[in-house]
Amino acid sequence: MNTHNSFRSPLQEENKPSRLEALKKRLYRAPQQPVSPTARQDGAPLHQLHEKKYDVSQGWKESDISAQELPNTPMKFRWIKWFFVGSIIFFFVGLFVAAFVFFRGSNVVSPENIVIDVAGPVSVGGGELLSLQISVRNNNTVPLELSDLLIEYPSGTRAADNLEKELPRIRKSLGNINAGQTVNEVVRAVLFGQEQSVEQIKISLEYRVEGSNAIFVKEKTYDIGLSSAPVSVSISALKEVSVNQEMSMEVKIVSHADTALQNLAVQIAYPSGFVFHDASPPPSSGEKLWFLGDIPTKGSRTIVLKGVLRGQDGEKKVFRVTTGTMNASGEPSLSVAYGTLFQEVTLRRPFISAEMAVNGSAGEEYIAQAGEDIRVDVAWVNNLPVRVTDGSIEITLSGDIVDESSIRIEKGVYDSSRNTILWDKRSYPSFGVIESGGAGRLSFSFKPKTVFGTDKEIHNPEVSLALTIGGNRIEESEVPTKITTSSMRVIKFSSGVQLMSRATHFTGPFANTGPIPPVAEKETTYTIIWTALNSSNNLSATEVRATLPSYVRWKGVVTSGETVSFNPSSGEIAWSLGSVQSGAGISLKAREVSFQVGFFPSVTHVGEIPDILSPSVLSAEDDFTFGDVHANARAVSTRLSTDPGFKPGDEIVVAK
């Protein structure tokens, strides 16, 4: 047995050609000499092979060979084969779909095939009629069904036939638009807005297609400029004003709209340091918003504003005036702005100034106590680089509280017919010629009227001091120019309050017991009476407090209608009056309360006149000056000076 021919190594087995490859070589090799079926070339005998027949009449396919017959074919080659077959199938399916879309796609609606054209002006004046022609063309091969044209206007747009009606949007039904058809629509509206602004109008076409309930949209925007505002605003004011000098500004609004303007409003933004005084007409809300109502075509409205500017010399202040329509929601604001105008004002030191100080205070408002004497100092100075001639200072006093007979003036005169204090070159020669930088100081004083003890009531007393300083400025041309500067101070007087505290034994609302004069180690009861008077201003949170000595007892008896409390640990009595009207004790009945106490003297009190109530204190809040007011009453002793039954000597404690 030839072992060399029968044994093959694994490497040789791996490199052994397959049956198909061997068969292929045999079929395509070149013709050779016939070989004997029974012998090899080397003469060795050949094995006799059994013949095996295959039926290949149905055709032979490589795929018919089983895996068992092709043991050396790797698995990954079979997966690649199936992937390749699937790709071919996918290619033909995609080709089929593309062909279907190509030949049938002409029935699909595309927004790109819908054209919206707008014909109209590039700009329009605010308040003028705007007319737009909108064309919609359907370039699709199928119709657009149930089409609607939606136009959305900018805020503030009004209907062309009714300016009172706001027109935020309109919708127009176009119905069906056939393939290749063009539909035209004309829309009209009145635009309002800020001058030189660019507004945007949004145009949308909503439609459906056959066989679908979905709504499709084609959009287009149209920009239009507002060349002018429907109203014009002009401001008349000084370019330069003095610091703390009252200024006036006039704002005039003129309508340029073709029809009446509805709900016109003006809003003024003030610079920092501006103090609003008044306006004509007065503001509709707060101090900055005016509702002017409807203005006819070519009609006008005027606002006159007054106030004071505070700041530094050379500082620039800017006012911003905005016109528009009032907010329909009721909020104090503008819904649509028509235009904004700015006014710049420069602050300057007063050309010639005078400052007033009331009892040493330079504030614009001084709170004086009732009956307080008032002294006013006036410091003046020429701030101009040139001299001023014929200077004068005039102060007008207004208020019923001034006692004119008490007015005292330094180097000036008082004109009672005009309630005016005057300094000029006749009474004060320094005012004849005031050189640049010249300065000086003047003063006057007065007393307020006494309220208590009179039948005349003065409610919320105050004194206004209106000062005007002026003169003639000599320019380079030697032509005199009149210059004036004014200022204002207000003096408010707190209400005059009085508190009286007394005791009785023989009279009063309660029956008292015990010996008079008081006897040591025996209780004698007394009635304490508090009386509160208020002159000119209403009071709030009014209260009276006092303390009982340790040898005096609280009896708990109080007149009805008043609130009195007692603290046994501290011995304090509190009377809560709350609100007290002005004129209480003058033109109205005084507020009064009575309560009973028991005095139990000891032997140490014999021969003395002891107090039965400490000094009383009234405190309250003044509703006019918003300050605190106080009043005090003396301590109450056993000397009953206001009791008709009292006799001298009844106040001294005696031994039992």
Protein Blocks (a to p, Z undefined) as FASTA:
>chain_A
ZZklmpccfklmmmpccfklmmmmmmmmccdddddfkbcfkopacdddddddddfknopa
fklpcfklmmmbcfklmmmmmmmmmmmmmmmmmmmmmmmmmmmmmmpccfklpccddddd
fbdcehiacddddddddfbfbdcehiacdddddehiacfklmkbccfbccddebjadehi
acdddddddddddehiacddddddddddehiabdcddddddddddfbdfbdcdddddfbd
cehiacddddddddfbfbdcehiacdddddehiacfbdcdddfbhjlbccebjadehiac
dddddddddddehiacddddddddddfklpacdfbdfbdcdddddddddfbacdddeehi
abfbdcddehiacddddddddfbfbdcehiacddddedjkbcfklpccehiacdfklopa
cddfklmmmlmpccehiacddddddddddfehpabdcehiadddddddddddddfkopac
dddddddddddddddddddddddfkgcjbdcedjddddehiacddddddddddfkbcceh
iacdddddfkbccehiacehiacdddfknopacddekjadehihilmccddddddddddd
dfklgoiacdfbdcdddddddfklopacddddddddfbdfkbmkbcehilpccdZZ
